[in-house]
Amino acid sequence: MKRTISLWLGLLAFALMPALAQPNMGKIHGHVVNPTEAPQGSGTVSLSTDGGNTLKFYFPVSANGEYAGSAPAGNYMVVYRDADTPPGKIVDSFKGVKIVAGEDTLQDIDMSRKEFLDKMTPDQRKQLEELKKNNAAATKANQVVNNLNADLRTSNQDIHDAGAARATAIQTLGATASRADIDAKEAEIKTAKYTDVETLMLKDTQLRPNEALMWTTLGRAQIGLKKYDDAIATYKKAIELESANKKQRPDVLGTSNAGLGEIYARQGKVPDANQAYDAAAAADPTRAPFYLLNEAVIFFQQNNTAAQVAAADKAIKADPNQALLYYIKGQGLIQNATIDPKTQRIVLPDDCTAAYQKYLDLAPTGPYANEVAGILSQAGQKITSAYKAPKK
């Protein structure tokens, strides 16, 4: 935060006089700048017709250093006083300022000018130099923070765009494009987006090595680029930094642990993945259903049926109304289905049938509703939900 300097020069005796309505009024306005060259966001500007002995027409200075007001036409001394200026003293003044009827006079009060600085005492000069130094450091730090925030916004948008890469690929190539071409375009978009994020965050983690959020974002990019070993080290760094904070951010710890869980799940390290996802849910309970859903989804993507069923069951306890979890569970359990040798019908395990039925209960028009209804029909199961087969 920038600090301001409190200065006053010259002892003046003055009386407070109310402003009286008079004809031939003009306006005056200006900007007040303190010796550090920053806006002076406090105090008052007054007018005097007797060399500063009497002050009148008080105009407050706004937070951004602006003042404005009206006064009868005439020649004035413009006087600035800060809120803590002692009685009988002023900070700065300008003589011979003319206010013209019907016009708006500009009179800035620039306390960084040489004339003002030359009147300062040695102690005031020393104070000013210290303030300038501190303000310069604060400005530099604020600029770094602003740049980091801008990079995070860019990175989050890139990550979002990478998630929508397939839709973008289809839109770019057209609906008639081959699957191979769409796959290649999707991969190209993802690589470009995640590479941009990695480049930004590698720079920013050097600028702010103790900011866990930068490391978490870097880890997301490294997963996208399948740099799993790098991502593991990155997420562990984020967890270490955030765990040391007095005011820990649950979302940072949750996201970092979930990132580790995703890597381990994709590497087939089921116990490590379970432990990491459980840590994410414990660190950020409000998002626990989201983390556990992702765990089930990723095991499903990896075709790890046993792990996906166990993960789905765990996630269902956190959010029993999430339809996708029952589909994932059913898809894992259907691997244990058999064929009735007499009827040649598929025989589903009871818990598989229950999972599919629950999916249709929760999402009768969901994206997998027709598929699930077809499986139940092949198994000779009656659909006990609001599902309706599409018209042919």
Kinemage of the C-alpha trace (Angstrom):
@kinemage 1
@onewidth
@group {chain A} dominant
@subgroup {mainchain}
@vectorlist {calphas} color= white
{ca met a 1} P 0.000 0.000 0.000
{ca lys a 2} L 1.369 3.428 -0.899
{ca arg a 3} L 1.824 5.882 1.952
{ca thr a 4} L 1.500 9.633 1.747
{ca ile a 5} L 3.658 12.319 3.267
{ca ser a 6} L 2.334 14.834 5.762
{ca leu a 7} L 3.819 18.294 5.130
{ca trp a 8} L 2.989 21.809 6.133
{ca leu a 9} L 4.769 25.070 5.493
{ca gly a 10} L 4.411 28.557 6.917
{ca leu a 11} L 2.454 29.646 9.960
{ca leu a 12} L -0.742 31.492 9.023
{ca ala a 13} L -3.461 32.924 11.172
{ca phe a 14} L -6.863 32.509 9.537
{ca ala a 15} L -10.528 32.635 10.337
{ca leu a 16} L -13.145 30.302 8.955
{ca met a 17} L -15.647 32.210 6.814
{ca pro a 18} L -18.804 30.746 5.281
{ca ala a 19} L -19.201 30.984 1.513
{ca leu a 20} L -21.905 33.479 0.617
{ca ala a 21} L -23.965 33.379 -2.530
{ca gln a 22} L -22.715 36.123 -4.858
{ca pro a 23} L -23.226 37.119 -8.502
{ca asn a 24} L -20.642 36.697 -11.257
{ca met a 25} L -19.723 33.169 -10.170
{ca gly a 26} L -16.976 31.139 -11.798
{ca lys a 27} L -15.639 27.636 -11.295
{ca ile a 28} L -12.254 26.193 -10.341
{ca his a 29} L -10.944 22.645 -10.439
{ca gly a 30} L -7.668 20.754 -10.398
{ca his a 31} L -5.610 17.770 -9.368
{ca val a 32} L -3.577 17.548 -6.154
{ca val a 33} L -0.298 15.638 -6.340
{ca asn a 34} L 1.901 15.034 -3.300
{ca pro a 35} L 5.735 15.099 -3.265
{ca thr a 36} L 5.889 11.366 -4.105
{ca glu a 37} L 4.151 12.200 -7.422
{ca ala a 38} L 1.054 10.258 -6.327
{ca pro a 39} L -2.488 11.691 -6.063
{ca gln a 40} L -3.134 13.250 -2.651
{ca gly a 41} L -6.483 11.725 -1.756
{ca ser a 42} L -7.451 13.890 1.207
{ca gly a 43} L -7.561 17.435 2.516
{ca thr a 44} L -9.152 20.631 1.246
{ca val a 45} L -8.453 23.404 -1.238
{ca ser a 46} L -9.454 26.889 -0.119
{ca leu a 47} L -9.349 30.417 -1.544
{ca ser a 48} L -7.973 33.588 0.033
{ca thr a 49} L -8.132 37.247 -1.023
{ca asp a 50} L -5.787 38.580 1.677
{ca gly a 51} L -2.618 36.570 1.199
{ca gly a 52} L -3.754 33.591 3.223
{ca asn a 53} L -4.841 35.345 6.406
{ca thr a 54} L -8.466 34.427 5.728
{ca leu a 55} L -9.522 31.201 4.004
{ca lys a 56} L -12.940 30.558 2.463
{ca phe a 57} L -14.726 28.490 -0.174
{ca tyr a 58} L -13.541 25.066 0.993
{ca phe a 59} L -13.383 22.353 -1.691
{ca pro a 60} L -12.760 18.756 -0.498
{ca val a 61} L -10.116 16.685 -2.293
{ca ser a 62} L -11.421 13.317 -3.522
{ca ala a 63} L -9.715 9.946 -3.089
{ca asn a 64} L -8.134 10.281 -6.556
{ca gly a 65} L -6.792 13.763 -5.822
{ca glu a 66} L -9.448 15.818 -7.621
{ca tyr a 67} L -11.160 18.952 -6.338
{ca ala a 68} L -13.746 21.326 -7.827
{ca gly a 69} L -15.971 24.173 -6.724
{ca ser a 70} L -17.424 27.618 -7.419
{ca ala a 71} L -16.548 31.128 -6.180
{ca pro a 72} L -17.191 34.764 -7.152
{ca ala a 73} L -15.032 36.093 -9.970
{ca gly a 74} L -11.753 37.604 -8.742
{ca asn a 75} L -8.078 37.047 -7.988
{ca tyr a 76} L -7.233 34.540 -5.276
{ca met a 77} L -4.511 32.660 -3.494
{ca val a 78} L -5.316 28.932 -3.795
{ca val a 79} L -4.386 27.112 -0.577
{ca tyr a 80} L -4.106 23.379 0.061
{ca arg a 81} L -4.322 21.933 3.589
{ca asp a 82} L -4.177 18.259 4.487
{ca ala a 83} L -6.530 16.666 7.012
{ca asp a 84} L -3.806 16.671 9.702
{ca thr a 85} L -2.342 20.097 8.948
{ca pro a 86} L -2.088 21.979 12.280
{ca pro a 87} L -4.270 25.082 12.752
{ca gly a 88} L -2.687 28.217 11.350
{ca lys a 89} L -0.489 26.373 8.844
{ca ile a 90} L -0.758 25.342 5.199
{ca val a 91} L 0.822 22.752 2.950
{ca asp a 92} L 0.967 24.557 -0.390
{ca ser a 93} L -0.373 27.673 -2.126
{ca phe a 94} L -0.516 29.456 -5.480
{ca lys a 95} L -0.923 33.228 -5.799
{ca gly a 96} L -2.629 35.212 -8.526
{ca val a 97} L -5.182 32.622 -9.574
{ca lys a 98} L -7.959 34.328 -11.508
{ca ile a 99} L -11.535 33.030 -11.464
{ca val a 100} L -13.621 34.378 -14.338
{ca ala a 101} L -17.414 34.590 -14.281
{ca gly a 102} L -18.973 31.789 -16.316
{ca glu a 103} L -15.653 29.993 -16.847
{ca asp a 104} L -13.926 27.001 -15.244
{ca thr a 105} L -10.350 27.677 -14.145
{ca leu a 106} L -7.811 24.857 -13.952
{ca gln a 107} L -5.360 25.095 -11.054
{ca asp a 108} L -3.390 21.963 -10.256
{ca ile a 109} L -1.476 21.673 -6.999
{ca asp a 110} L 1.717 19.801 -7.763
{ca met a 111} L 3.825 19.327 -4.654
{ca ser a 112} L 6.431 17.361 -6.580
{ca arg a 113} L 7.622 20.569 -8.326
{ca lys a 114} L 11.132 21.851 -7.555
{ca glu a 115} L 9.902 25.053 -5.939
{ca phe a 116} L 7.989 23.075 -3.321
{ca leu a 117} L 10.714 20.491 -2.756
{ca asp a 118} L 13.341 23.201 -2.224
{ca lys a 119} L 11.371 24.502 0.777
{ca met a 120} L 11.385 21.163 2.561
{ca thr a 121} L 13.493 20.636 5.664
{ca pro a 122} L 16.249 17.983 5.686
{ca asp a 123} L 14.043 15.700 7.782
{ca gln a 124} L 11.179 16.107 5.339
{ca arg a 125} L 13.501 15.332 2.422
{ca lys a 126} L 14.687 12.180 4.172
{ca gln a 127} L 11.109 11.146 4.852
{ca leu a 128} L 10.210 11.788 1.232
{ca glu a 129} L 13.047 9.649 -0.116
{ca glu a 130} L 12.033 6.774 2.152
{ca leu a 131} L 8.438 7.057 1.004
{ca lys a 132} L 9.447 7.116 -2.652
{ca lys a 133} L 11.556 4.029 -2.124
{ca asn a 134} L 8.746 2.188 -0.332
{ca asn a 135} L 6.167 3.268 -2.883
{ca ala a 136} L 8.393 2.149 -5.752
{ca ala a 137} L 8.785 -1.258 -4.137
{ca ala a 138} L 5.030 -1.482 -3.566
{ca thr a 139} L 4.317 -0.495 -7.166
{ca lys a 140} L 6.716 -3.135 -8.458
{ca ala a 141} L 5.181 -5.796 -6.216
{ca asn a 142} L 1.680 -4.831 -7.303
{ca gln a 143} L 2.691 -5.026 -10.943
{ca val a 144} L 4.074 -8.527 -10.418
{ca val a 145} L 0.807 -9.592 -8.755
{ca asn a 146} L -1.219 -8.059 -11.585
{ca asn a 147} L 0.860 -9.919 -14.163
{ca leu a 148} L 0.501 -13.199 -12.269
{ca asn a 149} L -3.260 -12.783 -12.048
{ca ala a 150} L -3.416 -12.050 -15.773
{ca asp a 151} L -1.402 -15.203 -16.485
{ca leu a 152} L -3.726 -17.259 -14.290
{ca arg a 153} L -6.760 -15.950 -16.156
{ca thr a 154} L -5.128 -16.811 -19.472
{ca ser a 155} L -4.138 -20.256 -18.208
{ca asn a 156} L -7.607 -21.038 -16.887
{ca gln a 157} L -9.095 -20.083 -20.245
{ca asp a 158} L -6.544 -22.262 -22.046
{ca ile a 159} L -7.388 -25.196 -19.767
{ca his a 160} L -11.083 -24.648 -20.468
{ca asp a 161} L -10.380 -24.510 -24.214
{ca ala a 162} L -8.367 -27.728 -23.991
{ca gly a 163} L -11.358 -29.406 -22.342
{ca ala a 164} L -13.504 -28.323 -25.282
{ca ala a 165} L -10.905 -29.357 -27.859
{ca arg a 166} L -12.979 -32.145 -29.400
{ca ala a 167} L -15.976 -29.905 -30.016
{ca thr a 168} L -13.627 -27.298 -31.494
{ca ala a 169} L -12.030 -29.927 -33.740
{ca ile a 170} L -15.418 -31.046 -35.068
{ca gln a 171} L -16.480 -27.462 -35.650
{ca thr a 172} L -13.210 -26.696 -37.444
{ca leu a 173} L -13.121 -29.798 -39.652
{ca gly a 174} L -16.848 -30.268 -40.174
{ca ala a 175} L -19.188 -33.092 -39.249
{ca thr a 176} L -18.103 -35.211 -42.235
{ca ala a 177} L -14.463 -35.343 -41.149
{ca ser a 178} L -13.048 -38.765 -40.354
{ca arg a 179} L -12.621 -39.824 -36.754
{ca ala a 180} L -8.868 -40.060 -37.253
{ca asp a 181} L -8.699 -36.461 -38.479
{ca ile a 182} L -10.856 -35.253 -35.591
{ca asp a 183} L -8.696 -37.149 -33.105
{ca ala a 184} L -5.549 -35.593 -34.582
{ca lys a 185} L -7.021 -32.084 -34.514
{ca glu a 186} L -8.195 -32.527 -30.938
{ca ala a 187} L -4.714 -33.629 -29.885
{ca glu a 188} L -3.177 -30.668 -31.715
{ca ile a 189} L -5.441 -28.171 -29.920
{ca lys a 190} L -4.828 -29.718 -26.516
{ca thr a 191} L -1.066 -29.769 -26.985
{ca ala a 192} L -1.020 -26.111 -28.010
{ca lys a 193} L -3.199 -24.981 -25.106
{ca tyr a 194} L -1.408 -26.989 -22.432
{ca thr a 195} L 1.996 -25.926 -23.796
{ca asp a 196} L 0.969 -22.279 -23.438
{ca val a 197} L -0.096 -22.877 -19.839
{ca glu a 198} L 3.114 -24.724 -19.025
{ca thr a 199} L 5.223 -21.904 -20.488
{ca leu a 200} L 3.408 -19.241 -18.456
{ca met a 201} L 3.476 -21.193 -15.211
{ca leu a 202} L 7.131 -22.202 -15.496
{ca lys a 203} L 7.878 -18.473 -15.686
{ca asp a 204} L 5.508 -17.556 -12.873
{ca thr a 205} L 6.675 -20.257 -10.470
{ca gln a 206} L 10.105 -18.693 -10.756
{ca leu a 207} L 8.713 -15.232 -10.025
{ca arg a 208} L 6.642 -16.459 -7.074
{ca pro a 209} L 8.119 -19.828 -6.052
{ca asn a 210} L 6.155 -19.905 -2.793
{ca glu a 211} L 2.698 -19.473 -4.377
{ca ala a 212} L 1.066 -22.900 -4.425
{ca leu a 213} L -1.629 -21.889 -6.899
{ca met a 214} L 0.974 -21.381 -9.627
{ca trp a 215} L 2.328 -24.876 -9.065
{ca thr a 216} L -1.161 -26.378 -9.117
{ca thr a 217} L -1.896 -24.749 -12.466
{ca leu a 218} L 1.455 -25.921 -13.821
{ca gly a 219} L 0.595 -29.462 -12.747
{ca arg a 220} L -2.672 -29.342 -14.703
{ca ala a 221} L -0.766 -28.425 -17.858
{ca gln a 222} L 1.811 -31.180 -17.320
{ca ile a 223} L -0.945 -33.772 -16.960
{ca gly a 224} L -2.450 -32.520 -20.210
{ca leu a 225} L 0.929 -32.980 -21.883
{ca lys a 226} L 1.283 -36.419 -20.241
{ca lys a 227} L 4.425 -35.320 -18.416
{ca tyr a 228} L 3.367 -37.378 -15.431
{ca asp a 229} L 6.665 -37.489 -13.536
{ca asp a 230} L 6.986 -33.707 -13.782
{ca ala a 231} L 3.365 -33.284 -12.706
{ca ile a 232} L 3.827 -35.502 -9.644
{ca ala a 233} L 6.754 -33.370 -8.462
{ca thr a 234} L 4.807 -30.199 -9.223
{ca tyr a 235} L 1.695 -31.223 -7.287
{ca lys a 236} L 3.760 -32.407 -4.328
{ca lys a 237} L 5.432 -28.981 -4.295
{ca ala a 238} L 2.010 -27.289 -4.283
{ca ile a 239} L 0.807 -29.475 -1.399
{ca glu a 240} L 3.973 -28.806 0.585
{ca leu a 241} L 3.661 -25.029 0.139
{ca glu a 242} L -0.055 -24.836 0.885
{ca ser a 243} L 0.197 -27.141 3.898
{ca ala a 244} L 2.713 -24.714 5.415
{ca asn a 245} L 0.309 -21.770 5.145
{ca lys a 246} L -1.398 -20.570 8.317
{ca lys a 247} L -4.566 -19.976 6.301
{ca gln a 248} L -4.751 -22.979 4.023
{ca arg a 249} L -6.934 -22.826 0.911
{ca pro a 250} L -9.021 -26.014 0.711
{ca asp a 251} L -9.462 -25.737 -3.064
{ca val a 252} L -5.705 -25.580 -3.678
{ca leu a 253} L -5.035 -28.632 -1.502
{ca gly a 254} L -8.012 -30.456 -2.962
{ca thr a 255} L -7.048 -29.746 -6.568
{ca ser a 256} L -3.409 -30.716 -5.967
{ca asn a 257} L -4.277 -34.035 -4.311
{ca ala a 258} L -6.856 -34.781 -7.009
{ca gly a 259} L -4.199 -34.066 -9.631
{ca leu a 260} L -1.946 -36.670 -8.042
{ca gly a 261} L -4.895 -39.058 -7.930
{ca glu a 262} L -5.510 -38.640 -11.644
{ca ile a 263} L -1.882 -39.390 -12.502
{ca tyr a 264} L -1.766 -42.486 -10.317
{ca ala a 265} L -5.074 -43.713 -11.752
{ca arg a 266} L -3.779 -43.336 -15.297
{ca gln a 267} L -0.612 -45.186 -14.292
{ca gly a 268} L -2.614 -48.068 -12.813
{ca lys a 269} L -1.471 -47.307 -9.252
{ca val a 270} L -4.866 -47.902 -7.669
{ca pro a 271} L -3.949 -47.696 -3.934
{ca asp a 272} L -1.990 -44.478 -4.507
{ca ala a 273} L -4.841 -43.026 -6.557
{ca asn a 274} L -7.406 -43.902 -3.887
{ca gln a 275} L -5.275 -42.345 -1.183
{ca ala a 276} L -4.770 -39.135 -3.169
{ca tyr a 277} L -8.455 -38.727 -4.024
{ca asp a 278} L -9.433 -39.400 -0.419
{ca ala a 279} L -6.972 -36.687 0.644
{ca ala a 280} L -8.558 -34.284 -1.855
{ca ala a 281} L -12.041 -34.991 -0.463
{ca ala a 282} L -10.823 -34.543 3.119
{ca ala a 283} L -9.018 -31.277 2.319
{ca asp a 284} L -11.989 -29.734 0.498
{ca pro a 285} L -15.213 -31.438 1.713
{ca thr a 286} L -17.466 -29.078 -0.239
{ca arg a 287} L -16.031 -30.432 -3.499
{ca ala a 288} L -15.637 -34.033 -2.358
{ca pro a 289} L -18.408 -35.334 -4.677
{ca phe a 290} L -16.645 -33.700 -7.637
{ca tyr a 291} L -13.245 -35.225 -6.813
{ca leu a 292} L -14.696 -38.693 -6.224
{ca leu a 293} L -16.756 -38.526 -9.425
{ca asn a 294} L -13.589 -37.709 -11.353
{ca glu a 295} L -11.853 -40.676 -9.754
{ca ala a 296} L -14.572 -43.019 -11.033
{ca val a 297} L -14.531 -41.391 -14.483
{ca ile a 298} L -10.777 -41.739 -14.890
{ca phe a 299} L -10.745 -45.394 -13.830
{ca phe a 300} L -13.586 -45.891 -16.333
{ca gln a 301} L -11.512 -44.221 -19.055
{ca gln a 302} L -8.617 -46.526 -18.163
{ca asn a 303} L -10.865 -49.624 -18.427
{ca asn a 304} L -9.992 -50.561 -14.857
{ca thr a 305} L -13.366 -52.128 -14.089
{ca ala a 306} L -12.706 -53.224 -10.510
{ca ala a 307} L -11.336 -49.815 -9.569
{ca gln a 308} L -14.144 -47.948 -11.324
{ca val a 309} L -16.823 -49.902 -9.476
{ca ala a 310} L -15.156 -49.300 -6.108
{ca ala a 311} L -14.669 -45.608 -6.933
{ca ala a 312} L -18.283 -45.296 -8.099
{ca asp a 313} L -19.558 -46.825 -4.852
{ca lys a 314} L -17.443 -44.378 -2.839
{ca ala a 315} L -18.645 -41.430 -4.898
{ca ile a 316} L -22.293 -42.523 -4.645
{ca lys a 317} L -22.036 -42.249 -0.858
{ca ala a 318} L -20.952 -38.618 -1.320
{ca asp a 319} L -23.617 -37.842 -3.958
{ca pro a 320} L -26.289 -40.530 -4.407
{ca asn a 321} L -28.128 -38.465 -7.029
{ca gln a 322} L -25.337 -38.344 -9.603
{ca ala a 323} L -26.690 -40.492 -12.460
{ca leu a 324} L -23.341 -40.923 -14.222
{ca leu a 325} L -21.956 -42.853 -11.260
{ca tyr a 326} L -24.586 -45.589 -11.653
{ca tyr a 327} L -23.791 -45.908 -15.349
{ca ile a 328} L -20.072 -46.222 -14.564
{ca lys a 329} L -20.822 -48.805 -11.882
{ca gly a 330} L -23.077 -50.773 -14.215
{ca gln a 331} L -20.472 -50.726 -16.979
{ca gly a 332} L -17.917 -52.137 -14.562
{ca leu a 333} L -20.216 -54.856 -13.254
{ca ile a 334} L -21.471 -55.964 -16.681
{ca gln a 335} L -18.082 -57.563 -17.198
{ca asn a 336} L -19.314 -60.252 -14.801
{ca ala a 337} L -22.444 -60.973 -16.872
{ca thr a 338} L -23.041 -64.473 -18.223
{ca ile a 339} L -25.161 -66.026 -20.998
{ca asp a 340} L -28.109 -68.291 -20.205
{ca pro a 341} L -27.420 -71.435 -22.303
{ca lys a 342} L -31.132 -72.118 -22.759
{ca thr a 343} L -32.426 -68.672 -23.692
{ca gln a 344} L -29.153 -67.207 -24.881
{ca arg a 345} L -30.095 -64.096 -22.946
{ca ile a 346} L -27.508 -62.088 -21.100
{ca val a 347} L -27.687 -62.592 -17.346
{ca leu a 348} L -26.707 -59.469 -15.435
{ca pro a 349} L -25.424 -59.518 -11.856
{ca asp a 350} L -28.127 -58.202 -9.525
{ca asp a 351} L -26.114 -55.145 -8.500
{ca cys a 352} L -25.460 -54.376 -12.180
{ca thr a 353} L -29.190 -54.458 -12.925
{ca ala a 354} L -29.844 -52.238 -9.899
{ca ala a 355} L -27.219 -49.728 -11.043
{ca tyr a 356} L -28.670 -49.508 -14.544
{ca gln a 357} L -32.213 -49.156 -13.224
{ca lys a 358} L -31.054 -46.352 -10.901
{ca tyr a 359} L -29.398 -44.588 -13.814
{ca leu a 360} L -32.689 -44.608 -15.729
{ca asp a 361} L -34.535 -43.432 -12.615
{ca leu a 362} L -32.257 -40.399 -12.335
{ca ala a 363} L -31.681 -39.738 -16.053
{ca pro a 364} L -34.518 -41.237 -18.137
{ca thr a 365} L -33.495 -39.005 -21.041
{ca gly a 366} L -29.776 -38.983 -20.266
{ca pro a 367} L -27.022 -39.552 -22.837
{ca tyr a 368} L -26.725 -43.252 -21.955
{ca ala a 369} L -30.449 -43.944 -21.430
{ca asn a 370} L -31.011 -45.788 -24.721
{ca glu a 371} L -27.870 -47.868 -24.268
{ca val a 372} L -28.802 -48.847 -20.708
{ca ala a 373} L -32.413 -49.616 -21.672
{ca gly a 374} L -31.155 -51.809 -24.502
{ca ile a 375} L -28.932 -53.800 -22.150
{ca leu a 376} L -31.756 -54.305 -19.676
{ca ser a 377} L -34.064 -55.378 -22.489
{ca gln a 378} L -31.538 -57.933 -23.760
{ca ala a 379} L -31.348 -59.303 -20.240
{ca gly a 380} L -35.124 -59.635 -20.104
{ca gln a 381} L -35.386 -57.034 -17.369
{ca lys a 382} L -38.458 -54.835 -17.016
{ca ile a 383} L -37.558 -51.160 -16.913
{ca thr a 384} L -38.953 -49.649 -13.717
{ca ser a 385} L -38.518 -45.956 -14.480
{ca ala a 386} L -39.918 -43.077 -16.493
{ca tyr a 387} L -37.716 -44.042 -19.441
{ca lys a 388} L -39.497 -44.133 -22.800
{ca ala a 389} L -37.907 -45.657 -25.860
{ca pro a 390} L -37.427 -43.217 -28.736
{ca lys a 391} L -39.933 -43.425 -31.571
{ca lys a 392} L -38.662 -45.202 -34.677
